[in-house]
Amino acid sequence: MLTQERANMITDFINSDEDRAVKLMELAPAEAVKQMNTFGKDFTVEEIVEYGELARAQGFGAGEIDAAELDNVAGGCASATWQATPKISVTVW
């Protein structure tokens, strides 16, 4: 379960480098975690997925859906994807 402290750590990491954040958002959660952890972080896939879900629920990353998301909707697949927006702030409920 993602804590507010861990969410803040992810937020700080994402907001510290916009270019890196954009590249991370293009990756699957597992690959994003691998990349983030090369910077000495210890995030888990579960934390990143939950963070992304909270970010989306709070309006970050809202807008048009991309082709992959459209395929999931059209195919009825329920899979979580990690996408957020640089300069994000997430509150854990």
Secondary structure, DSSP 8 states (H G I E B T S, - for coil): ---HHHHHHHHHHHHT-HHHHHHHHTS-HHHHHHHHHTTT----HHHHHHHHHHHHHTTTT-SS--HHHHHHHHHT---------SS------
